[in-house]
Amino acid sequence: MTRQRYGIPRTDRERETLARHVGASFGVATDAALAWLAKAGLDNQRVLVEDNVVLGGMLMVPMGQYFGGRAIAMTGIAGVGIDPARRGSGAATTLMRRSIQEMRRLSVPLSALYPATAPLYRRAGYEMAGGLYRATLIAREIAGGERLLPMREASSSDEAAIRRVYARYATSRNGWLERGPYVWRRTRIKRDGSRARGYVALRDRRIEGYVFYHQDPQADGDVDMDVTDLAYATPEAARTLLAFLADQRSITEAIRFHCSPDEGLLSLMRERRQHLERRFPWMLRIVDVRAALAARGYPMGVSGRLSFEVSDDVVASNRGRFTLDVDKGVGCVKEGGRGALRLSVRALAPLFSGHHSGRRLAEMGQLQASPRIVAQVDGMFAGPAPSLADFF
Ligand SMILES: CC(C)(COP(=O)(O)OP(=O)(O)OC[C@H]1O[C@@H](n2cnc3c(N)ncnc32)[C@H](O)[C@@H]1OP(=O)(O)O)[C@@H](O)C(=O)NCCC(=O)NCCS
């Protein structure tokens, strides 16, 4: 009989084998994979071991995600890789399902990931629930910018104030991360070690907005900009940042940045030649249905009661009937109810994030409820289209 173990790598040898498999999975040298995995923290690495042989593993990145204006604990999954010689025998499926059960034990309500292939993650209860969008602006076509606030280069002592501006900005964008150290580092330092340049917009020495970016020299002498982080807390800061970006136009043609699809700055272009693309879809797993529904924020003007019946073949405690009461933007969940709204835990993910309305899910046969209940669902889960600005 084969013996399988899922957990944190126990020895340097297990960590090195994991790095070898992850390196081979993503086209990265083993040393570079070791450094990458170490950056996420040794306790956040997971392996699946069979008869003392590491079959593969992944990273679990602890952070949070904003839905309805409230941050909910979320574990990001990254670097899933199986030994190229041992694929197709269910190792990744076991790894993912075990990790979901671990997250449930640790009371983490959500998990998200960028899938290379979706069927694998669907088997663990994930579903497509949003996108990472990238806008490309032509610097000389930016209009509406004004140098209203003074700007200066950011310094390390600005970091706490910058994070407050980010939190406020992210709160109103469904799906954005409450970043942990792993993602914050990625907004500042590229894989090759180069640091992003940062500038802050100030009012009476208080930071109201900021932008961090890498420059990308082109063959024709232009220097494009890849913005890795940008946020503002006031309309004046938004216009100031836009003016700052426009001020780069003598040498910069394209400015690329990740944003929500309804980003306000995009409405301030002179012409239509801006480009917004969904670069990657992301998947969400509702690990703890009751905790997630209670932790999410809801539209202020909506109140009512919904009774769910959920199926889940990985997490037993998610199965069954329960009732959600929403009032003044807050949800409260109780056991039991009539089960007037029936769906799988997978179908719940795009509803929860706002990626699909109840009506869409019902059209696709992924949600069963009367038209009256579906209309009620759509009021409760209404909100901006979900996005993410960070890759992990
Ligand atoms: C994707 C990967 C992790 C799957 O590992 P695995 O142990 O072979 O997966 P499983 O045997 O559990 O298969 C689960 C499902 O994943 C999908 N899958 C597996 N290997 C796949 C591959 N090479 N390409 C596309 N889909 C694949 C299939 O849908 C499979 O189900 P099916 O065989 O019934 O169609 C592995 O191929 C790998 O390490 N790939 C390179 C790195 C990568 O893409 N990682 C995912 C990053 S999000």
PDBQT file of the ligand as one rigid body, heavy atoms in Angstrom, charges set to zero:
ROOT
HETATM    1  C1  LIG A 401      -0.986  21.064 -14.059  1.00  0.00    +0.000 C 
HETATM    2  C2  LIG A 401      -0.283  20.030 -13.177  1.00  0.00    +0.000 C 
HETATM    3  C3  LIG A 401      -0.025  20.643 -11.787  1.00  0.00    +0.000 C 
HETATM    4  C4  LIG A 401      -1.218  18.829 -13.042  1.00  0.00    +0.000 C 
HETATM    5  O1  LIG A 401      -0.609  17.851 -12.212  1.00  0.00    +0.000 OA
HETATM    6  P1  LIG A 401      -1.096  16.324 -12.264  1.00  0.00    +0.000 P 
HETATM    7  O2  LIG A 401      -0.678  15.658 -11.007  1.00  0.00    +0.000 OA
HETATM    8  O3  LIG A 401      -0.656  15.714 -13.522  1.00  0.00    +0.000 OA
HETATM    9  O4  LIG A 401      -2.686  16.517 -12.297  1.00  0.00    +0.000 OA
HETATM   10  P2  LIG A 401      -3.799  15.429 -12.046  1.00  0.00    +0.000 P 
HETATM   11  O5  LIG A 401      -3.279  14.070 -12.417  1.00  0.00    +0.000 OA
HETATM   12  O6  LIG A 401      -4.323  15.568 -10.662  1.00  0.00    +0.000 OA
HETATM   13  O7  LIG A 401      -4.891  15.886 -13.104  1.00  0.00    +0.000 OA
HETATM   14  C5  LIG A 401      -5.914  16.755 -12.805  1.00  0.00    +0.000 C 
HETATM   15  C6  LIG A 401      -6.440  17.458 -14.028  1.00  0.00    +0.000 C 
HETATM   16  O8  LIG A 401      -5.551  18.519 -14.340  1.00  0.00    +0.000 OA
HETATM   17  C7  LIG A 401      -5.551  18.708 -15.738  1.00  0.00    +0.000 C 
HETATM   18  N1  LIG A 401      -4.195  18.483 -16.235  1.00  0.00    +0.000 N 
HETATM   19  C8  LIG A 401      -3.286  17.629 -15.778  1.00  0.00    +0.000 A 
HETATM   20  N2  LIG A 401      -2.155  17.737 -16.463  1.00  0.00    +0.000 NA
HETATM   21  C9  LIG A 401      -2.352  18.696 -17.383  1.00  0.00    +0.000 A 
HETATM   22  C10 LIG A 401      -1.553  19.262 -18.383  1.00  0.00    +0.000 A 
HETATM   23  N3  LIG A 401      -0.285  18.869 -18.566  1.00  0.00    +0.000 N 
HETATM   24  N4  LIG A 401      -2.080  20.226 -19.161  1.00  0.00    +0.000 NA
HETATM   25  C11 LIG A 401      -3.358  20.646 -18.980  1.00  0.00    +0.000 A 
HETATM   26  N5  LIG A 401      -4.161  20.121 -18.039  1.00  0.00    +0.000 NA
HETATM   27  C12 LIG A 401      -3.664  19.172 -17.247  1.00  0.00    +0.000 A 
HETATM   28  C13 LIG A 401      -6.469  17.691 -16.354  1.00  0.00    +0.000 C 
HETATM   29  O9  LIG A 401      -7.744  18.278 -16.511  1.00  0.00    +0.000 OA
HETATM   30  C14 LIG A 401      -6.517  16.636 -15.290  1.00  0.00    +0.000 C 
HETATM   31  O10 LIG A 401      -7.695  15.943 -15.333  1.00  0.00    +0.000 OA
HETATM   32  P3  LIG A 401      -7.976  14.833 -16.467  1.00  0.00    +0.000 P 
HETATM   33  O11 LIG A 401      -6.749  13.994 -16.551  1.00  0.00    +0.000 OA
HETATM   34  O12 LIG A 401      -9.161  14.113 -15.978  1.00  0.00    +0.000 OA
HETATM   35  O13 LIG A 401      -8.257  15.613 -17.707  1.00  0.00    +0.000 OA
HETATM   36  C15 LIG A 401       1.056  19.528 -13.795  1.00  0.00    +0.000 C 
HETATM   37  O14 LIG A 401       0.807  19.160 -15.131  1.00  0.00    +0.000 OA
HETATM   38  C16 LIG A 401       2.157  20.570 -13.776  1.00  0.00    +0.000 C 
HETATM   39  O15 LIG A 401       2.945  20.621 -12.820  1.00  0.00    +0.000 OA
HETATM   40  N6  LIG A 401       2.220  21.386 -14.835  1.00  0.00    +0.000 N 
HETATM   41  C17 LIG A 401       3.228  22.445 -14.999  1.00  0.00    +0.000 C 
HETATM   42  C18 LIG A 401       2.993  23.606 -14.054  1.00  0.00    +0.000 C 
HETATM   43  C19 LIG A 401       1.575  24.145 -14.053  1.00  0.00    +0.000 C 
HETATM   44  O16 LIG A 401       0.955  24.356 -15.088  1.00  0.00    +0.000 OA
HETATM   45  N7  LIG A 401       1.074  24.378 -12.835  1.00  0.00    +0.000 N 
HETATM   46  C20 LIG A 401      -0.224  24.972 -12.604  1.00  0.00    +0.000 C 
HETATM   47  C21 LIG A 401      -0.045  26.415 -12.389  1.00  0.00    +0.000 C 
HETATM   48  S1  LIG A 401      -1.562  27.201 -11.987  1.00  0.00    +0.000 SA
ENDROOT
TORSDOF 0
